[in-house]
Amino acid sequence: MASSPIWCNVVKTVSGTMAVRMGDGRNMKAQTAAAVRASISFPPDVYETLEVIAREKKVSLAWVVREAAEKYIADKWPLFGGPKGE
């Protein structure tokens, strides 16, 4: 996997579980994770627009971002959803 841009922190899970680490280094409980987590920074105006869209649709901001990413991929690679493993 290519390294992530500086503004995107990708956290891979091991065996489908993820430990939640507290700021002081303590581990909380492990969670089952079926997806890869990414921390993404947005310019303030983009973030505010995403919040407005989420509020209007009555969904989470994460849902809006996932939907946008899925549509972007479908537009870029309409036949098969894009190459895997890049």
Secondary structure, DSSP 4 states (H G I P E B T S, - for coil): -PPPPTTEEEE--BTTEEEEEPTTS-EEEEEE-SS-EEEE---HHHHHHHHHHHHHHTS-HHHHHHHHHHHHHHHHSTTTSS-S--
